[in-house]
Amino acid sequence: MPTPAVREYVAALAPEALPAYVYDLAALRAHAAAVRAALPERVELYYAAKANPEPEILTALAPSVTGYEVSSGGELAHVRAAVPHLPLAFGGPGKTPAEIAEALALGVERFHVESEHELHLLAQTGRPADILLRVNLPADPRSLDGVALAMGGRPTPFGLDPDRADACLALLATPRFRHLRLRGIHAHLASGLDADAQLGLAENIVAWAVQRNATEVNIGGGMAVDYSDPAALFDWPRFGTGLARLLDRHPGLILRIEPGRSLTAYCGWYATEALDLKLSHGAAFAVLRGGTHHLRTPAAKSHNQPFTILPDPRWPHPWPRPTIRDTPVTLTGQLCTPKDVLAHQIPCQELRAGDRVIFGLAGAYAWNISHHDFLMHPRPGFHFQR
């Protein structure tokens, strides 16, 4: 549900100002502070900038995070410019020589090395660097059942197989690699996990890493955000308590997490209006301003984006107002494709042309992953409530 301030703000926008993204930065700061407070001191909190790299978002998070995780040369330069005073970790597969050189020049604090080839590229620079080896560790298949995204525990393009990680450890002991300082292990295996599932993976990752004398272990992000039940929040206190118990068994170990979606999803809304309501072969459709070219997540993940209807009494036309009552409705955008669906067959008491529709959980993986230029519709506005 949008906050009262967001509802009031959206209601006051002119139709021509829609669609619009509205972010509640005060709510974001409070949420991030609560997450930080739930974690033990020896857990470093990095924000995965790919989730939402808006400079205002990055700045609002700064008081609560240890640093930022970036996954490209573009993100690297963008985040360094937006928040120049906090550490950066450079992850992601397929780093180019130019990106590696740029990261070294900008003083990246940690490289997440994804392959032997990447390790050779980094060594070839002759520059000192602190690294974590990203390892695709095996996982109990049951622990990954139903996860939103699996980046490890099964065949994926991410990280090193465990045996190749051991080969890289051997390389790092040779003179050619002496300027690369191994700090530990990185293993981000899945997204969409609850606190207990995350803790189970963390136990396995840490057990593997400490056997190889790691002093730092990055267990990744992927804390669940439930689009079907926005009130079902990830249990940060339970997670923090579990991590504290894990750290108690490993004195001197530093743990790092790098959530993205679970930090920012709840602070953003995508606001638009219903342009038309129609029946097609007995099914109800609402055609909205904008669509998945602004908010791609529901199409990409095949879920219904949660929304709230904000009735608007204004109707400036002399003909009857298109209206649907007491029937399931599919909310679509303006694109010429049947895949432009934001929510499918949702029970609706009443929706009329001209009413505002506010989609929640739009603070992460929303605008920044969308196919903006398809059909060349106008871009949305961006509004930041301080």
C-alpha positions in Angstrom: 0.0 0.0 0.0 1.3 3.5 -0.8 1.9 5.7 2.2 -0.6 8.6 2.7 2.1 11.0 1.5 2.5 9.1 -1.7 -1.2 8.8 -2.3 -1.6 12.5 -1.8 1.3 13.3 -4.1 0.0 11.0 -6.9 -3.5 12.4 -6.7 -2.2 15.9 -7.2 -0.2 15.0 -10.4 -1.7 16.1 -13.7 -2.5 13.3 -16.1 0.3 14.5 -18.4 2.7 14.0 -15.5 1.9 10.3 -15.5 3.3 7.7 -15.5 5.7 8.6 -12.6 8.0 6.9 -10.2 7.6 8.2 -6.7 10.2 7.3 -4.0 9.9 7.7 -0.3 13.5 8.4 0.8 12.6 8.8 4.5 11.0 5.3 4.5 14.1 4.0 2.7 16.5 5.5 5.2 14.4 4.0 8.1 14.3 0.6 6.5 18.0 0.5 5.8 18.8 1.6 9.3 16.6 -1.2 10.7 18.4 -3.7 8.6 21.8 -2.5 9.7 20.7 -2.6 13.4 19.6 -6.2 13.0 23.0 -7.4 11.7 26.0 -8.2 13.9 28.9 -5.7 13.8 31.1 -8.2 11.9 28.6 -8.4 9.0 29.3 -5.8 6.3 26.3 -4.5 4.4 26.9 -3.7 0.8 24.1 -2.6 -1.5 23.8 -4.2 -4.9 23.5 -1.1 -7.1 22.0 -3.0 -10.0 18.7 -3.1 -8.0 18.2 0.6 -8.3 21.2 3.0 -9.1 19.4 6.3 -8.9 21.8 8.7 -7.2 19.1 9.8 -4.7 18.7 6.1 -3.7 22.4 5.6 -3.4 22.8 8.7 -1.2 19.9 7.8 1.0 21.4 4.4 1.8 24.9 5.8 2.5 24.5 6.2 6.3 23.5 2.5 6.8 25.7 0.6 4.3 29.4 -0.3 4.3 29.7 0.1 0.6 28.2 -0.8 -2.8 28.5 -3.8 -5.1 28.8 -2.9 -8.8 28.8 -5.2 -11.8 30.0 -3.2 -14.8 32.3 -0.3 -15.7 29.2 1.9 -16.2 27.9 1.1 -12.7 31.4 1.6 -11.3 31.8 5.1 -12.6 28.2 6.0 -11.8 28.3 4.9 -8.2 31.7 6.3 -7.5 30.5 9.7 -8.7 27.3 9.5 -6.7 28.8 8.4 -3.4 32.6 8.9 -3.7 33.4 8.3 -0.1 32.3 4.6 0.4 34.0 1.4 -0.7 33.1 -0.5 -3.9 33.2 -4.2 -4.7 33.4 -5.1 -8.4 31.5 -8.2 -9.3 29.8 -9.8 -12.3 30.9 -12.1 -15.1 32.7 -11.0 -18.3 34.8 -8.1 -17.0 36.7 -6.6 -19.8 40.4 -5.5 -19.6 39.2 -1.9 -19.9 36.8 -2.3 -17.0 39.5 -3.9 -14.8 41.8 -1.1 -15.6 39.2 1.5 -14.7 38.4 -0.3 -11.5 42.0 -0.3 -10.5 42.3 3.4 -11.3 39.2 4.2 -9.2 40.5 2.2 -6.2 38.0 -0.6 -6.0 38.3 -2.2 -2.7 37.4 -5.8 -3.7 37.3 -7.7 -7.0 35.0 -10.7 -7.2 36.9 -13.0 -9.5 34.6 -15.1 -11.6 37.1 -17.3 -13.6 40.7 -18.3 -14.1 40.8 -16.2 -17.2 39.7 -13.2 -15.2 42.3 -13.9 -12.6 45.0 -13.9 -15.4 43.6 -10.6 -16.7 43.9 -9.0 -13.3 47.4 -10.4 -12.7 48.5 -9.1 -16.1 48.0 -5.5 -15.0 50.8 -5.9 -12.5 48.7 -3.7 -10.1 48.0 -4.7 -6.5 44.4 -5.8 -5.9 42.3 -7.4 -3.1 40.2 -10.3 -4.4 37.5 -12.7 -3.4 37.1 -15.8 -5.6 33.5 -16.3 -6.5 32.7 -20.0 -6.3 29.6 -21.8 -7.6 29.3 -24.2 -4.7 27.0 -27.2 -4.9 23.7 -26.9 -2.9 21.0 -29.3 -1.9 18.5 -29.1 -4.8 15.7 -28.9 -2.2 17.2 -25.6 -0.9 16.8 -24.1 -4.4 13.3 -25.4 -5.2 11.0 -22.6 -6.1 13.6 -19.9 -5.8 13.1 -16.8 -8.0 16.6 -17.0 -9.5 19.4 -19.5 -9.1 22.9 -18.1 -9.7 24.7 -21.1 -8.3 24.3 -24.6 -6.9 23.6 -25.8 -10.5 25.1 -25.1 -13.9 25.3 -21.3 -14.4 27.7 -18.8 -16.0 28.5 -17.4 -12.6 31.7 -18.1 -10.6 34.1 -21.0 -10.5 33.5 -24.7 -10.0 35.0 -25.7 -6.6 37.8 -27.7 -8.2 38.8 -24.7 -10.4 38.6 -22.4 -7.4 41.2 -24.7 -5.7 43.3 -24.4 -8.9 43.1 -20.6 -8.6 44.2 -20.8 -5.0 47.3 -22.7 -6.2 48.0 -20.0 -8.9 47.8 -17.3 -6.3 50.6 -18.9 -4.4 53.0 -18.5 -7.4 55.2 -15.4 -8.0 53.3 -14.1 -11.0 50.3 -13.5 -8.8 52.0 -12.3 -5.7 50.5 -8.7 -6.1 47.0 -10.1 -5.9 45.9 -10.4 -2.3 43.3 -13.2 -1.6 40.9 -12.0 1.0 38.3 -14.7 0.9 35.4 -16.3 -0.9 32.2 -15.0 -2.6 29.2 -17.3 -3.2 25.9 -15.8 -4.2 23.8 -18.9 -5.0 20.2 -17.8 -5.2 17.6 -15.0 -4.9 14.2 -15.1 -3.3 15.1 -17.0 -0.1 13.6 -16.6 3.4 15.8 -16.1 6.5 16.2 -19.8 7.3 17.1 -20.8 3.8 19.6 -18.0 3.6 21.2 -19.1 6.9 21.4 -22.7 5.6 23.3 -21.6 2.5 25.5 -19.3 4.7 26.5 -22.2 6.9 27.6 -24.3 3.9 29.5 -21.4 2.2 31.3 -20.5 5.4 32.3 -24.2 6.1 33.8 -24.5 2.6 35.6 -21.1 2.8 37.2 -21.5 6.3 38.7 -24.9 5.2 40.7 -22.7 2.7 41.7 -20.2 5.4 39.4 -17.4 4.2 39.2 -14.4 6.4 36.3 -12.8 4.5 33.2 -14.6 3.2 30.6 -12.8 1.0 27.4 -14.8 1.1 25.6 -12.6 -1.5 22.1 -11.2 -1.4 18.8 -12.6 -2.6 16.7 -11.9 0.5 13.1 -12.6 -0.5 10.6 -10.0 -1.6 7.1 -11.5 -1.9 5.2 -9.8 -4.7 2.1 -11.9 -4.0 2.1 -10.8 -0.3 3.9 -7.5 0.1 3.3 -7.6 3.9 5.4 -10.8 4.2 8.8 -9.2 4.9 12.2 -10.9 5.1 12.9 -11.6 8.8 16.1 -9.5 9.3 16.2 -9.9 13.1 16.1 -13.7 12.7 18.7 -13.6 10.0 21.0 -11.4 12.1 20.7 -13.7 15.1 21.6 -16.7 12.9 24.6 -14.9 11.5 25.7 -13.9 15.0 25.7 -17.6 16.0 27.7 -18.5 12.9 30.3 -15.8 13.6 30.6 -17.0 17.2 32.0 -20.3 15.9 34.5 -18.5 13.6 36.3 -15.8 15.6 38.1 -13.3 13.3 35.9 -14.1 10.3 34.3 -11.1 8.4 30.9 -11.8 6.7 29.5 -9.7 4.0 26.1 -9.5 2.4 25.0 -7.6 -0.7 21.2 -7.2 -0.8 19.5 -5.1 -3.5 15.8 -5.7 -4.0 15.1 -6.3 -0.3 16.5 -2.9 0.6 14.8 -0.6 -1.9 11.8 -2.4 -3.4 9.5 -1.1 -0.7 10.3 2.6 -1.1 9.2 3.0 -4.7 5.9 3.2 -6.5 5.0 3.3 -10.2 2.0 5.6 -10.6 -0.2 5.8 -13.7 -3.8 6.1 -14.8 -6.3 3.9 -16.6 -6.8 5.1 -20.2 -9.5 2.7 -21.2 -11.5 -0.3 -19.9 -12.8 -2.9 -22.3 -14.2 -6.5 -22.5 -12.6 -8.9 -24.9 -14.3 -12.3 -25.4 -15.7 -12.0 -21.9 -12.4 -10.9 -20.2 -11.9 -7.5 -18.7 -8.8 -5.4 -19.6 -7.6 -2.0 -18.3 -5.2 -0.2 -20.6 -2.9 2.0 -18.6 -0.5 4.8 -19.5 3.0 3.3 -19.7 3.5 -0.4 -19.2 6.2 -3.0 -19.0 8.6 -0.7 -21.0 8.7 1.3 -17.7 8.2 -1.6 -15.2 9.4 -4.8 -16.8 9.6 -6.9 -13.6 6.1 -8.5 -13.7 6.7 -9.6 -17.3 10.2 -10.8 -16.7 9.3 -12.8 -13.5 5.7 -13.8 -14.5 4.1 -12.4 -11.5 1.4 -9.9 -10.7 2.7 -6.5 -9.6 0.7 -5.4 -6.5 -1.3 -2.3 -7.0 -3.8 0.1 -5.4 -6.6 2.0 -7.2 -6.9 5.7 -6.4 -10.3 6.8 -7.6 -10.4 10.1 -9.5 -13.8 11.8 -9.7 -12.9 13.9 -12.7 -14.3 12.8 -16.1 -14.0 15.6 -18.7 -15.7 13.9 -21.6 -19.4 14.0 -22.6 -19.7 10.3 -23.3 -20.1 7.6 -20.6 -17.0 6.8 -18.6 -15.6 3.3 -19.3 -16.0 1.3 -16.1 -15.5 -2.3 -14.9 -17.2 -3.4 -11.7 -17.0 -6.6 -9.6 -15.0 -8.6 -12.1 -11.4 -9.8 -12.5 -9.4 -7.4 -14.6 -6.0 -7.6 -16.4 -3.9 -4.5 -16.3 -1.9 -3.9 -19.5 0.2 -1.1 -20.9 0.3 0.7 -24.2 2.6 -1.6 -26.0 1.7 -3.6 -29.2 2.3 -7.0 -27.6 0.1 -9.3 -25.5 3.1 -9.6 -23.1 2.7 -6.1 -21.9 0.9 -7.2 -18.7 1.4 -5.7 -15.2 -1.2 -7.8 -13.4 -3.4 -10.6 -14.7 -7.1 -11.3 -13.8 -7.1 -9.5 -10.4 -10.5 -9.2 -8.7 -11.6 -5.6 -8.8 -14.5 -3.9 -7.2 -14.4 -0.9 -9.5 -12.0 0.7 -12.0 -12.8 3.5 -14.3 -11.0 5.3 -17.0 -9.1 8.2 -15.4 -8.6 6.5 -12.1 -5.0 6.4 -10.8 -3.3 3.0 -10.4 -0.3 2.9 -8.0 2.0 -0.2 -8.3 3.9 -1.1 -5.2 7.3 -2.8 -4.7 8.6 -0.7 -7.6 11.8 0.5 -5.9 14.0 -2.2 -7.3 14.5 -3.8 -10.7 11.9 -1.6 -12.2 12.8 1.3 -14.5 16.5 0.4 -14.8 15.8 -3.1 -16.3 13.0 -2.1 -18.6 13.1 -1.8 -22.4 12.6 2.0 -22.4 12.5 2.8 -26.1 10.1 0.2 -27.5 7.4 2.2 -29.3 9.1 5.5 -28.1 6.4 6.4 -25.6 7.4 9.2 -23.2 9.5 8.3 -20.2 8.1 8.5 -16.7 8.7 11.3 -14.3 10.8 10.7 -11.2 9.9 12.2 -7.8 11.8 11.8 -4.6 10.1 12.6 -1.3 12.8 13.6 1.1 
